[in-house]
Amino acid sequence: GQSFFRENVSCPSRLIVSMGCDTGDQTHFGLIRIALVVVPFLYVGTQISKNFAALLEEHDIFVPEDDDDDD
């Protein structure tokens, strides 16, 4: 009866220890791991977009115009 409900309880914090939540498997370096994944992919995406923009500009498909003369 009650063991069925204990297995399906999600435990977002350490305050719910009495419900049978195992808090030993939590990662302590969550932000560091996120940064180690996000930063390289962000850099690779930046390089790909820069190369693609240069390719489009080289083939005169997209040429940015300097419209800074709004006097």
DAVENBEL-V258005 format. One line per field, one symbol per residue. ss: DSSP state (H for helix, E for strand, C for the rest). burial: 1 if it has 16 or more other ideal C-beta (glycine too) atoms within 10 Angstrom, else 0. A space follows every 50 residues. Layout:
ss: ???
burial: ???
This chain:
ss: CHHHHHHCCCCCCCCCCCCCCCCCCCCCCHHHHHHHHHHHHHHHHHHHHH HHHHHHHHCCCCCCCCCCCCC
burial: 00000000000000000000100000000000000000000000000000 000000000000000000000
